């Protein structure tokens, strides 16, 4: 052994010892949420505007049933870079299968299939969930859009107590049999995986005992593939092909004889009509919008007209699941809504009073909070299409809530205009 080889072995040994020594003292902090903040702001703000999200039963025992419900509005300012929602699927974002989804409905229609949704429409969803894995879990509603990916809604924490060993998920078949879908077919699946692993190892091993891959590649490059076509390789390949086909056919026939009555995977689509549009006496138009970068504030100039018979007060601006409220809106926020997604004093206006019936007024609104930075919505300033969208929540004197979708271009500024 020369000095160079000895030095290499010494370095490798030192690195190995250092790794073993420092591994026990490394503090690896687990991730307690998902990567919804990494989604582009235009995707979160200008596609699906979530509201009224409710995590029913924040603490649930294993085997108990809870619900995730709420509503969403598909923004009229749908980005050109995102495929239109011609094929969507309602889903739940969670850290693995901590819940079992029993059913999901949208506007009362079962959503076990995907289907088209209308831009500008509002939809109400209810997802029934059965608690499976104990723990403290971050749960999101999620709308998957074909060729655009999933759009995650606001995330809330849900606790599951108990033991996983007690979990069961009984299913009754068309023939009247009842079985636990959590364990049904588990050993069969393991057996088939091991079987195909053995087959794959044989197939790879056969060519490993022949001339190795690098040698075959050199021969192929120099002389072509004629001298590599060994008759024994052809026989083994043909035998393997016949063997695999026989195993697949026999396995299919065995499963068919054991379960003669089955329901095929459904390939249809579910068409859901939007919620009926209620008369809205309040008209809101954004005439100018800017984002103050150092101030972490989105400022909007609104042109507001009250065509109704009651005074109306603006109480909330929501976008990407983030809620900016004033005193009027803060009183309407569900106390169980995640507080890390609410800026309770984040909405201010130069005219705080109600808009009277028949009145048209221009209002300067500011939604200001560190949540713009924390939720990475400020990254919209780096998009080639600098626009925002969201929902204004207003309330009549009688307590009725009015929802106005808004959208507009947004300009980045670094000082307040006129300051």
VENMO-V889986 format. One record per pair of residues at least 24 apart in sequence whose C-alpha atoms are under 7 Angstrom apart, sorted by sequence separation. I is the first residue (numbers start at 1). J is the second residue. D is the distance in whole Angstrom. If there is no record, write none. Layout:
{{I	J	D} {I	J	D}}
This chain:
{{48	72	6} {49	73	5} {89	113	7} {103	127	6} {104	128	6} {135	159	6} {136	160	7} {282	306	5} {386	410	6} {48	73	6} {49	74	6} {89	114	5} {103	128	5} {135	160	5} {281	306	6} {282	307	6} {48	74	5} {49	75	7} {88	114	5} {89	115	7} {102	128	5} {134	160	5} {135	161	7} {281	307	5} {343	369	6} {47	74	6} {48	75	6} {87	114	6} {88	115	5} {101	128	6} {102	129	6} {133	160	7} {134	161	5} {281	308	5} {47	75	5} {87	115	5} {88	116	6} {101	129	5} {102	130	7} {134	162	6} {46	75	6} {86	115	7} {87	116	5} {100	129	6} {101	130	6} {131	160	6} {134	163	6} {86	116	4} {99	129	6} {100	130	5} {134	164	7} {46	77	6} {47	78	6} {85	116	6} {86	117	6} {99	130	5} {100	131	7} {133	164	6} {316	347	7} {381	412	7} {46	78	6} {85	117	6} {99	131	5} {100	132	7} {132	164	6} {46	79	7} {98	131	7} {99	132	5} {98	132	5} {99	133	7} {98	133	5} {132	167	6} {313	353	7} {313	354	4} {95	137	7} {312	354	5} {313	355	6} {76	119	6} {311	354	6} {312	355	5} {324	367	6} {75	119	6} {76	120	5} {94	138	6} {311	355	6} {312	356	7} {74	119	5} {75	120	6} {94	139	5} {311	356	4} {74	120	5} {93	139	6} {94	140	7} {310	356	7} {311	357	6} {73	120	7} {74	121	6} {93	140	5} {310	357	6} {73	121	6} {74	122	7} {92	140	6} {93	141	6} {309	357	5} {73	122	4} {92	141	5} {93	142	6} {306	355	6} {308	357	5} {72	122	6} {73	123	7} {91	141	6} {92	142	5} {306	356	7} {307	357	6} {308	358	7} {72	123	6} {91	142	5} {306	357	5} {307	358	5} {71	123	5} {72	124	7} {90	142	6} {91	143	6} {306	358	5} {71	124	4} {90	143	5} {91	144	7} {306	359	6} {70	124	6} {71	125	6} {89	143	6} {90	144	6} {305	359	6} {306	360	6} {70	125	6} {88	143	7} {89	144	5} {305	360	4} {69	125	6} {70	126	7} {88	144	5} {89	145	7} {304	360	6} {305	361	6} {69	126	4} {88	145	5} {304	361	5} {68	126	6} {69	127	6} {87	145	6} {88	146	6} {303	361	6} {304	362	6} {67	126	7} {68	127	5} {87	146	6} {303	362	5} {67	127	6} {68	128	7} {85	145	6} {302	362	6} {303	363	7} {67	128	5} {301	362	7} {302	363	5} {66	128	6} {67	129	6} {301	363	6} {302	364	6} {65	128	7} {66	129	5} {301	364	5} {65	129	6} {66	130	6} {83	147	6} {300	364	6} {301	365	6} {65	130	4} {83	148	6} {300	365	5} {64	130	6} {65	131	6} {82	148	6} {299	365	6} {300	366	6} {63	130	6} {64	131	6} {299	366	4} {63	131	5} {298	366	6} {299	367	6} {62	131	5} {63	132	6} {297	366	6} {298	367	5} {61	131	7} {62	132	5} {297	367	6} {298	368	6} {319	389	7} {60	131	7} {297	368	4} {319	390	5} {62	134	7} {296	368	6} {297	369	6} {318	390	6} {319	391	7} {296	369	6} {317	390	7} {318	391	5} {296	370	6} {317	391	6} {318	392	7} {317	392	5} {296	372	6} {316	392	6} {317	393	6} {316	393	5} {315	393	6} {316	394	7} {314	393	6} {315	394	5} {314	394	4} {313	394	5} {314	395	6} {312	394	7} {313	395	5} {312	395	5} {313	396	6} {312	396	4} {311	396	6} {312	397	6} {310	396	6} {311	397	6} {310	397	6} {62	160	6} {59	158	6} {60	159	6} {61	160	5} {62	161	6} {58	158	5} {59	159	5} {60	160	5} {61	161	5} {62	162	5} {55	156	7} {58	159	6} {59	160	6} {60	161	6} {61	162	6} {62	163	7} {62	164	7} {50	153	6} {63	167	6} {33	138	6} {62	167	6} {63	168	7} {44	151	7} {36	152	6} {289	408	7} {291	410	7} {293	412	7} {284	404	7} {286	406	7} {289	409	7} {290	410	5} {291	411	6} {292	412	6} {293	413	6} {294	414	6} {285	406	7} {286	407	7} {289	410	5} {290	411	4} {291	412	5} {292	413	5} {293	414	5} {280	402	6} {286	408	6} {289	411	6} {290	412	6} {291	413	6} {292	414	5} {290	413	7} {292	415	7} {123	274	6} {122	274	5} {123	275	6} {121	274	5} {122	275	6} {115	269	5} {121	275	7} {113	268	7} {114	269	5} {115	270	5} {116	271	6} {117	272	7} {113	269	6} {114	270	6} {115	271	6} {113	270	6} {111	270	7} {109	272	7} {154	321	5} {107	275	7} {153	321	6} {156	338	6} {49	319	6} {51	321	7} {49	320	6} {50	321	6} {45	319	6} {45	320	5} {44	320	5} {77	389	7} {77	407	6} {41	377	5} {37	375	6} {41	379	6} {42	380	6} {37	376	6} {41	380	5} {49	390	6} {46	388	6} {45	388	6} {46	389	5} {45	389	5} {45	390	6} {42	388	7}}
